[in-house]
């Protein structure tokens, strides 16, 4: 288990010594109990740093902003950024490294292990406590959480309130880090793709009906894309609103921007948007499930990505975010790759 | 901006297209399409009058762009682009709509065929609207050739290229050039001595001022593109200075190590320091460091002690030679299929079962027996000799599916030579059928049968095994319908020809494709038999398929002619339809670099950069890029989008 004091001390060491520019971590929210992302520029700010089962956010997202900010600066501060990462988030760092989006020197990784449990699912917590006011949730040594409410402390079995993705996670400890807190913990879920089974057992017609219903809800707010650390393109191929146009973009190119998808959120257009996004995340998605958490319309977006993760594992034995030296799934080819889908 | 004026030309191709496509209707439909100001049909657009019509129409109607609806662009794209150029327009403003292979030939129905031809032509009209004006990319040519393999094909190709005045680097992996041909005794159908006809060519190679010979060397790395390749060649140490070696043979007398001789195919031994054969080129001894006791002068060093000129240098190290060349000829030849694969013929363990090449050495006047035919086990003269053809060939279930082509002829020759040596012996040949197509070949086989009394048995051999001091052969004569059992003294297997060892590795280095049997693939089985799919790389000899000597020599000369064709040009031209990077969208993720089959993309300052000369415009990068940051000129995503739109009727 990670001792918060240790994490604070490690953070303080690098921030005081000037090794890092600033640290991306979590802090208590102004209202409620779910931790929020926070940027710590001064060592004294670090008193507010927290680490508990409500630190759900994938902070790797903010490395995108950091990169874009640096690109706009004439003389950028070349020191690395400190970042607190969980097991899943660390794999996202690896994918960004693999895709040359960031350099290893750009980040100082404070790895924290989730231990035996994982992150809570806010919806499950709300349902479990039915309106009670919660002030704090903590990790325990065993597979449970301690939840502090106005009525005192209760021990809740992890299985009741933690996120589905955490039940299927095999990397509870960061796979890349400069400092590792909480030790190496290995998790061996019985069925790493168990959440897909119900859907996979449905008939084609039932699947179609299900997704028809789900994707009709999409309002194309692009929250899923905005929160995804992998969606770092300046111009999204399935977005006709945000064309990347620069001062030296020729008129011809501006005129030749393609509208693959209509702006209006109709069902068919939504299908294209979500399918293309899922395909573009195949072999890149680390299952942080932030898209699903951010979705205001409760669309089970994690399913699409998880399904592709399963396919890439099954067909190409590809694991996302463990090795930064191998080519990405989409750009790799082996003689023994299956080709029975070619008819 | 002035609206582009497009002309459309529909070809009948006799009835090839007009048979299932109403060409008049296509021309009429296209004349109404947006941007098209001229539309006509003609019986043979590729004919001279057809091309003239295009030139005239461009001038009369002030056309900017041209679409020709005809056969595959593979065939006549350059014809029509040249015609457009003749009318002072940019050649890349002409596009081909394929309404033959992809339409008329596959549709029996006139109505559907016509409808599809209209759609195909419309899509290409939409594409050509957005074509950029391009100029072919021009690159200088390094006027030197690399020939890989020093057998008869490699020697012939190297001599032909060198005689045209261009420099040649000839690389051979074994210590001497000569290949398998130098191992042969006599050659069919004239029975002239193989060494006698090959050694003059070998000497010519060694004396030719334009040929740089690198023996005991292997090509390790090849980069670059047609006209400008760079090769890294590993020169293995021979530990003997060829300039100092006087071929006195004192060293072999003291060398304590005996290993199997590669040249004699294991029929005899050689020392660790040796000369492969007396006429070896380069004429020098070499030291085989795998057999030599440790190269430590303390451990042995006897050869160096007796070497008067001091030619032996134990400190030689492997050397990497870098060469710049413009073309490559691959002549890596063949190896025999290994006897150990043939369980029915004793897995190569029976001493008196040998392969055809070993028998050649046995017949050869310079061979281990000085031309006396005796069998390995007890050195007695074999009186009953069985030849088994198609050993490993024409056996798709277990071995090689193809016919090795030369075995019928050399087996016939072997049987004849045997009879010339052993007059009272009997030779049997088991065959499936006799393939003797070639000048003088059939007559040769008939001579073997009629004059020399060789018994030809049509059938396969099911088993060969040791029985006392005899080799028992169980076979069948299908013409007589009888089982045959022969107590043979010696069995000779006409083993299948396989691509030589290391072919696969070399193919990877050169990025050349292999066929299903592992031989190098030619670009076209009929019209481009010496070209490979990669520009500037040619194939000669048995590296492409089993061949006899005259064929190998002919193909080598053909490959040389093609190579000279490139080497005699000042500059080469390359299609300008290459990939282009949108610098703003590229994030430098390297995916395009990983997928590029031509090593044409690199990352520079965090952004992909295309080497336009290497790029073949295949578009794999464009399909891989998640950000649509790389696209092929004149096949941009926007053009494809417009084509899809047009084909959907938009």
Contacts between the chains, C-beta under 8 A, distances in Angstrom:
chain1	res1	chain2	res2	distance
A	99	B	587	7.2
A	99	B	589	3.9
A	99	B	590	7.1
A	99	B	591	7.5
A	100	B	587	7.4
A	100	B	588	4.8
A	100	B	589	5.6
A	100	B	590	5.5
A	100	B	603	7.2
A	100	B	606	7.2
A	101	B	587	5.9
A	101	B	588	7.9
A	101	B	589	6.7
A	232	B	587	6.9
A	233	B	585	7.2
A	233	B	587	7.3
A	233	B	626	6.9
A	233	B	627	4.8
A	234	B	584	6.8
A	234	B	585	6.2
A	234	B	627	7.8
A	235	B	585	5.8
A	235	B	627	7.0
A	235	B	628	7.7
A	237	B	626	7.8
A	237	B	627	7.4
A	237	B	628	5.4
A	244	B	584	5.8
A	244	B	585	6.4
A	246	B	584	5.1
A	249	B	584	7.0
A	253	B	582	7.7
A	256	B	130	7.1
A	256	B	636	7.1
A	256	B	638	3.9
A	257	B	638	7.8
A	258	B	637	5.9
A	258	B	638	5.6
A	258	B	641	4.7
A	260	B	641	7.6
A	280	B	626	5.2
A	327	B	590	7.6
A	327	B	591	7.4
A	327	B	594	4.0
A	328	B	589	7.4
A	328	B	591	5.6
A	328	B	594	7.3
A	330	B	591	6.1
A	330	B	624	6.0
A	330	B	626	7.3
A	331	B	590	7.6
A	331	B	591	3.7
A	331	B	592	7.4
A	331	B	594	4.0
A	331	B	595	4.8
A	331	B	624	5.4
A	332	B	594	6.6
A	333	B	595	7.2
